[in-house]
């Protein structure tokens, strides 16, 4: 996983956690859901990059 892509995915995850927490505090289910969605997107990005890394290892 490139460090740049890993950093972006990690930042997206942190952003999602903060947004979900804000939604919890304010009682806004839409904000909570958006935060959870960002966390899910970050998890997918990490998974995609892991697959790329594994493919690169196989090829090398």
Residue, then its C-alpha position, 0 to 999 in steps of 0.5 A: x500500500x502506498x503511504x499516500x493512499x494509506x494516509x488518505x484512507x486513515x484520514x477518511x476513517x478518522x473523519x468518519x469517526x469524528x462525524x459519527x461522534x458529533x452525530x451521537x452528541x447532537x442526536x443527528x442520525x443523518x450525521x451518524x450514518x454519514x460518519x459510519x459511511x466514511x468509515x466503511x469507505x476507508x475500510x474498503x480502501x484499505x482492503x483494496x490496497x491490501x489486495x494490490x500489495x498481495x498481487x504485487x508480491x505474487x508478481x515480483 
